[in-house]
Amino acid sequence: MAEPGSVMFQFKRKGVIEISEKGEEALMAALEAGAEDASEEDDGIVIYTEPTNLMKVRAVLSDAGLTIVSAELQYVPVSYVLVEGENAEKLEKLLGAIDDLDDVTNVYTNAE
């Protein structure tokens, strides 16, 4: 097994805000609020900020009338690894087992 933090170079600490709105207008509002990046997903838009700007961007989006689903600091992968088939099922079981441990608060992965 690896030492704690030995794979941290594969992740960056980011502010992640999820809003329920979609469309170009919501994307532009996010970028104007100071977001580094934003992407439209099935359930809305995911907005990425510098960790120190998370609450500022959240406040601007809220003041603009956008619905904030969540806003938190997360470790975001620098790059992704494609996992398919049987390996994907095994990985899902492993991540579920790790998440079920009492000492674990968050699980981050770069698997796609």
Backbone as a chain_set.jsonl record, in Angstrom:
{"seq": "MAEPGSVMFQFKRKGVIEISEKGEEALMAALEAGAEDASEEDDGIVIYTEPTNLMKVRAVLSDAGLTIVSAELQYVPVSYVLVEGENAEKLEKLLGAIDDLDDVTNVYTNAE", "coords": {"N": [[0.838, -1.18, 0.0], [0.337, 2.309, -0.475], [1.81, 5.322, 0.872], [0.065, 7.741, 2.953], [-1.331, 10.381, 1.074], [0.248, 9.994, -1.156], [-0.591, 10.007, -3.799], [-1.522, 12.495, -4.295], [-0.576, 14.34, -6.133], [-1.98, 13.906, -8.408], [-4.336, 15.253, -8.219], [-6.132, 18.357, -7.844], [-6.932, 20.889, -5.525], [-10.055, 22.332, -5.487], [-12.742, 24.71, -5.619], [-16.034, 23.663, -5.893], [-19.032, 24.196, -7.379], [-22.399, 23.443, -7.758], [-25.117, 24.112, -9.821], [-28.625, 24.25, -10.558], [-29.633, 25.283, -12.893], [-29.444, 25.514, -16.508], [-27.845, 26.168, -19.707], [-26.613, 28.813, -21.89], [-26.781, 31.376, -20.775], [-26.679, 30.953, -17.987], [-24.154, 29.767, -17.838], [-22.539, 31.928, -18.653], [-23.077, 33.716, -16.576], [-21.842, 32.374, -14.483], [-19.125, 32.451, -15.252], [-18.725, 35.22, -15.298], [-19.016, 35.7, -12.62], [-16.643, 34.963, -11.584], [-15.696, 32.402, -11.9], [-13.385, 29.757, -12.677], [-13.788, 27.762, -14.525], [-16.483, 26.063, -16.172], [-18.96, 23.572, -16.683], [-21.574, 22.081, -18.528], [-23.794, 19.724, -17.31], [-25.899, 16.765, -17.014], [-27.766, 17.325, -14.965], [-27.561, 20.045, -14.513], [-25.285, 22.747, -14.077], [-21.822, 22.499, -13.481], [-19.498, 24.229, -11.649], [-16.22, 25.472, -11.431], [-13.859, 26.79, -9.169], [-11.138, 28.753, -7.795], [-9.944, 27.648, -4.619], [-9.984, 29.688, -2.657], [-11.834, 31.468, -3.665], [-14.328, 30.342, -3.559], [-16.615, 30.883, -1.813], [-17.151, 33.555, -2.444], [-17.812, 33.471, -5.209], [-20.01, 31.77, -5.014], [-21.797, 33.397, -3.561], [-22.224, 35.51, -5.394], [-23.466, 34.133, -7.499], [-25.754, 33.212, -6.21], [-26.954, 35.671, -5.555], [-27.559, 36.441, -8.118], [-29.748, 34.985, -8.622], [-29.582, 32.303, -9.222], [-30.001, 28.788, -8.626], [-28.414, 27.202, -6.085], [-27.156, 24.066, -5.765], [-25.134, 22.625, -4.5], [-22.1, 23.538, -2.802], [-18.795, 23.253, -2.343], [-15.45, 22.42, -1.186], [-13.344, 20.391, -3.113], [-11.314, 17.609, -4.235], [-10.158, 17.624, -7.388], [-9.608, 15.653, -10.244], [-6.538, 15.808, -12.105], [-6.026, 14.502, -14.458], [-7.78, 11.898, -16.213], [-8.464, 8.345, -15.944], [-9.452, 5.775, -17.999], [-11.703, 3.281, -17.157], [-13.034, 0.175, -17.741], [-15.603, -2.349, -18.259], [-15.2, -5.431, -16.562], [-13.245, -4.565, -14.775], [-14.204, -2.042, -14.106], [-16.474, -2.671, -12.634], [-15.297, -3.992, -10.441], [-13.792, -1.881, -9.402], [-15.835, -0.117, -8.669], [-17.053, -1.575, -6.585], [-14.9, -1.662, -4.779], [-14.496, 1.106, -4.22], [-16.976, 1.645, -3.066], [-16.833, 0.033, -0.763], [-14.688, 1.245, 0.567], [-15.777, 3.785, 1.012], [-17.771, 3.123, 2.821], [-16.443, 2.734, 5.207], [-16.019, 3.786, 8.584], [-14.092, 5.702, 9.26], [-13.659, 7.15, 6.951], [-14.292, 10.075, 5.177], [-14.546, 11.35, 2.66], [-14.277, 10.209, -0.713], [-12.195, 10.25, -3.457], [-11.662, 9.928, -6.944], [-9.89, 9.279, -10.002], [-10.911, 7.817, -11.977], [-12.685, 7.093, -14.944]], "CA": [[0.0, 0.0, 0.0], [1.078, 3.567, -0.579], [1.774, 6.231, 2.015], [-0.997, 8.761, 2.838], [-1.015, 11.547, 0.25], [1.226, 9.685, -2.194], [-1.14, 10.246, -5.142], [-2.133, 13.832, -4.309], [-0.146, 15.09, -7.309], [-2.953, 13.651, -9.472], [-5.544, 16.018, -7.925], [-5.999, 19.76, -7.441], [-8.006, 21.344, -4.629], [-10.882, 23.32, -6.187], [-14.101, 24.958, -5.188], [-16.958, 23.091, -6.863], [-20.408, 24.662, -7.152], [-23.369, 22.871, -8.681], [-26.372, 24.855, -9.908], [-29.618, 23.448, -11.285], [-29.933, 25.906, -14.183], [-28.64, 25.141, -17.676], [-27.877, 27.122, -20.803], [-25.513, 29.761, -22.077], [-26.927, 32.508, -19.851], [-26.177, 30.514, -16.683], [-22.703, 29.606, -17.99], [-21.926, 33.26, -18.681], [-23.185, 34.263, -15.222], [-20.812, 31.716, -13.68], [-17.813, 32.984, -15.63], [-18.683, 36.619, -14.857], [-18.929, 35.699, -11.159], [-15.262, 34.689, -11.217], [-15.377, 30.981, -12.025], [-12.29, 29.381, -13.567], [-14.305, 26.898, -15.569], [-17.845, 25.575, -15.936], [-19.393, 22.607, -17.693], [-22.977, 21.699, -18.421], [-24.013, 18.302, -17.077], [-27.302, 16.372, -17.164], [-28.617, 17.916, -13.935], [-27.312, 21.476, -14.356], [-23.942, 23.203, -14.419], [-20.794, 22.36, -12.46], [-18.632, 25.403, -11.74], [-14.96, 25.28, -10.716], [-13.232, 28.034, -8.74], [-10.01, 28.621, -6.876], [-10.492, 27.396, -3.287], [-10.204, 30.937, -1.906], [-12.941, 32.222, -4.267], [-15.553, 29.548, -3.532], [-17.759, 31.555, -1.179], [-17.429, 34.784, -3.194], [-18.522, 33.088, -6.432], [-21.306, 31.245, -4.583], [-22.638, 34.531, -3.196], [-22.587, 36.232, -6.621], [-24.429, 33.299, -8.217], [-26.999, 33.241, -5.437], [-27.534, 37.007, -5.748], [-28.049, 36.506, -9.498], [-30.988, 34.219, -8.692], [-29.351, 30.916, -9.615], [-30.25, 27.831, -7.556], [-27.208, 26.494, -5.677], [-27.433, 22.708, -5.298], [-24.072, 22.368, -3.531], [-20.889, 24.341, -2.935], [-17.83, 22.688, -1.41], [-14.096, 22.183, -1.661], [-13.141, 19.006, -3.524], [-10.115, 17.295, -4.983], [-10.561, 17.371, -8.77], [-8.505, 14.997, -10.957], [-5.802, 16.53, -13.13], [-6.301, 13.708, -15.653], [-8.655, 10.763, -15.933], [-8.083, 7.023, -16.434], [-10.636, 5.048, -18.44], [-11.849, 1.953, -16.569], [-14.196, -0.416, -18.405], [-15.931, -3.753, -18.098], [-15.066, -6.106, -15.273], [-12.44, -3.709, -13.897], [-15.063, -0.965, -13.623], [-17.319, -3.253, -11.585], [-14.432, -4.215, -9.284], [-13.458, -0.574, -8.849], [-17.037, 0.4, -8.019], [-17.178, -2.303, -5.319], [-13.821, -1.214, -3.893], [-14.787, 2.469, -3.779], [-18.115, 1.548, -2.151], [-16.35, -0.515, 0.504], [-13.884, 2.287, 1.217], [-16.707, 4.838, 1.447], [-18.544, 2.618, 3.959], [-15.632, 2.737, 6.421], [-16.371, 4.877, 9.499], [-13.036, 6.724, 9.288], [-13.562, 7.808, 5.646], [-15.3, 11.118, 4.984], [-14.7, 11.582, 1.225], [-13.492, 9.371, -1.6], [-11.996, 10.889, -4.748], [-11.057, 9.033, -7.914], [-9.688, 9.823, -11.349], [-11.454, 6.825, -12.922], [-13.755, 7.614, -15.788]], "C": [[0.885, 1.245, 0.0], [0.944, 4.376, 0.717], [0.613, 7.218, 1.852], [-0.513, 9.961, 2.02], [-0.088, 11.265, -0.916], [0.706, 9.896, -3.615], [-1.783, 11.632, -5.257], [-1.719, 14.652, -5.528], [-1.122, 14.914, -8.472], [-4.245, 14.452, -9.291], [-5.188, 17.457, -7.589], [-7.183, 20.107, -6.55], [-8.739, 22.471, -5.341], [-12.177, 23.545, -5.435], [-15.028, 24.441, -6.274], [-18.371, 23.491, -6.47], [-21.299, 24.015, -8.198], [-24.63, 23.72, -8.629], [-27.343, 24.048, -10.775], [-29.953, 24.022, -12.656], [-28.991, 25.387, -15.27], [-28.668, 26.287, -18.677], [-26.741, 28.116, -20.774], [-25.581, 30.927, -21.098], [-26.38, 32.158, -18.461], [-24.664, 30.313, -16.729], [-21.992, 30.956, -17.965], [-21.982, 33.911, -17.3], [-22.107, 33.666, -14.327], [-19.433, 32.289, -13.985], [-17.653, 34.436, -15.192], [-18.556, 36.723, -13.34], [-17.514, 35.402, -10.677], [-14.869, 33.229, -11.279], [-14.197, 30.776, -12.96], [-12.807, 28.624, -14.774], [-15.72, 26.484, -15.186], [-18.2, 24.596, -17.038], [-20.838, 22.225, -17.433], [-23.075, 20.184, -18.315], [-25.499, 18.005, -17.258], [-28.224, 17.128, -16.21], [-28.442, 19.422, -13.768], [-25.912, 21.818, -14.794], [-23.031, 23.006, -13.216], [-19.776, 23.46, -12.7], [-17.396, 25.176, -10.878], [-14.343, 26.636, -10.411], [-11.924, 27.722, -8.011], [-10.602, 28.412, -5.484], [-10.813, 28.669, -2.505], [-11.377, 31.752, -2.442], [-14.287, 31.506, -4.172], [-16.744, 30.323, -2.978], [-18.131, 32.852, -1.898], [-18.249, 34.47, -4.443], [-19.905, 32.56, -6.088], [-22.267, 32.383, -4.271], [-23.114, 35.301, -4.43], [-23.636, 35.448, -7.404], [-25.782, 33.297, -7.513], [-27.711, 34.579, -5.601], [-28.104, 37.181, -7.153], [-29.318, 35.676, -9.687], [-30.82, 32.778, -9.144], [-29.512, 29.996, -8.401], [-28.99, 27.023, -7.274], [-27.618, 25.134, -5.122], [-26.407, 22.315, -4.242], [-22.894, 23.282, -3.827], [-19.905, 23.837, -1.887], [-16.451, 22.611, -2.037], [-13.96, 20.697, -1.971], [-11.763, 18.859, -4.145], [-10.563, 16.862, -6.373], [-9.38, 16.75, -9.513], [-7.856, 15.905, -12.0], [-6.007, 15.838, -14.475], [-7.117, 12.489, -15.235], [-8.097, 9.486, -16.54], [-9.371, 6.288, -16.781], [-10.623, 3.636, -17.857], [-13.139, 1.368, -17.126], [-14.415, -1.857, -17.971], [-15.818, -4.265, -16.686], [-14.268, -5.259, -14.28], [-13.275, -2.566, -13.322], [-15.963, -1.465, -12.496], [-16.52, -3.478, -10.299], [-14.088, -2.896, -8.6], [-14.645, 0.017, -8.105], [-17.257, -0.267, -6.66], [-16.14, -1.826, -4.308], [-14.112, 0.181, -3.348], [-15.966, 2.494, -2.811], [-17.7, 1.038, -0.787], [-15.523, 0.51, 1.272], [-14.788, 3.372, 1.779], [-17.506, 4.411, 2.672], [-17.761, 2.587, 5.263], [-15.952, 3.961, 7.271], [-15.352, 6.013, 9.479], [-12.939, 7.528, 8.0], [-14.675, 8.838, 5.513], [-15.563, 11.389, 3.506], [-13.8, 10.625, 0.454], [-13.409, 10.07, -2.951], [-11.304, 9.907, -5.676], [-10.856, 9.754, -9.24], [-10.145, 8.818, -12.396], [-12.616, 7.422, -13.685], [-14.656, 6.483, -16.202]], "O": [[2.038, 1.208, 0.43], [0.062, 4.121, 1.539], [0.213, 7.506, 0.724], [0.577, 10.485, 2.25], [0.328, 12.195, -1.605], [1.504, 9.959, -4.55], [-2.508, 11.903, -6.214], [-2.439, 15.57, -5.92], [-1.093, 15.695, -9.424], [-5.154, 14.347, -10.115], [-4.09, 17.744, -7.113], [-8.306, 19.667, -6.798], [-8.122, 23.453, -5.752], [-12.646, 22.673, -4.704], [-14.834, 24.746, -7.45], [-18.846, 23.172, -5.379], [-20.987, 24.039, -9.389], [-25.151, 24.017, -7.554], [-26.922, 23.259, -11.621], [-30.505, 23.314, -13.498], [-27.9, 24.892, -14.99], [-29.417, 27.251, -18.517], [-26.015, 28.248, -19.789], [-24.546, 31.413, -20.64], [-25.7, 32.971, -17.835], [-23.965, 30.647, -15.773], [-20.953, 31.1, -17.32], [-21.036, 34.587, -16.896], [-21.521, 34.371, -13.505], [-18.662, 32.577, -13.07], [-16.572, 34.841, -14.764], [-18.047, 37.719, -12.828], [-17.214, 35.57, -9.495], [-13.817, 32.85, -10.765], [-14.022, 31.524, -13.922], [-12.336, 28.811, -15.895], [-16.103, 26.548, -14.017], [-17.792, 24.764, -18.187], [-21.269, 22.068, -16.291], [-22.509, 19.455, -19.129], [-26.272, 18.894, -17.615], [-29.326, 17.526, -16.588], [-29.129, 20.021, -12.941], [-25.4, 21.256, -15.763], [-23.406, 23.302, -12.082], [-19.255, 23.611, -13.805], [-17.505, 24.74, -9.732], [-14.302, 27.52, -11.267], [-11.65, 26.574, -7.661], [-11.67, 28.952, -5.193], [-11.803, 28.718, -1.775], [-11.87, 32.641, -1.748], [-15.29, 32.023, -4.663], [-17.783, 30.401, -3.633], [-19.307, 33.209, -1.954], [-19.259, 35.122, -4.708], [-20.874, 32.864, -6.784], [-23.43, 32.338, -4.672], [-24.277, 35.698, -4.502], [-24.59, 36.032, -7.916], [-26.828, 33.372, -8.159], [-28.93, 34.62, -5.767], [-29.022, 37.974, -7.36], [-29.898, 35.658, -10.773], [-31.808, 32.098, -9.421], [-29.194, 30.386, -7.278], [-28.545, 26.248, -8.12], [-28.341, 25.056, -4.128], [-26.758, 21.741, -3.211], [-22.714, 23.741, -4.955], [-20.145, 23.973, -0.688], [-16.296, 22.721, -3.254], [-14.402, 19.849, -1.196], [-11.126, 19.84, -4.529], [-11.261, 15.859, -6.524], [-8.263, 17.261, -9.425], [-8.535, 16.669, -12.686], [-6.144, 16.497, -15.505], [-7.14, 12.104, -14.066], [-7.354, 9.525, -17.521], [-10.277, 6.188, -15.953], [-9.661, 2.888, -18.037], [-14.206, 1.971, -17.008], [-13.533, -2.495, -17.395], [-16.273, -3.63, -15.735], [-14.575, -5.237, -13.088], [-13.073, -2.167, -12.175], [-16.185, -0.756, -11.514], [-17.003, -3.192, -9.203], [-14.091, -2.804, -7.372], [-14.481, 0.589, -7.027], [-17.609, 0.406, -5.691], [-16.45, -1.611, -3.136], [-13.989, 0.414, -2.146], [-15.968, 3.264, -1.85], [-18.158, 1.548, 0.236], [-15.649, 0.626, 2.491], [-14.584, 3.829, 2.903], [-17.883, 5.257, 3.483], [-18.356, 2.428, 6.329], [-16.137, 5.055, 6.738], [-15.721, 7.173, 9.664], [-12.197, 8.509, 7.956], [-15.85, 8.527, 5.708], [-16.71, 11.636, 3.132], [-12.709, 10.276, 0.904], [-14.432, 10.441, -3.526], [-10.451, 9.134, -5.239], [-11.561, 10.712, -9.557], [-9.807, 8.949, -13.572], [-13.427, 8.165, -13.132], [-15.63, 6.701, -16.922]]}, "num_chains": 1, "name": "protein.A"}
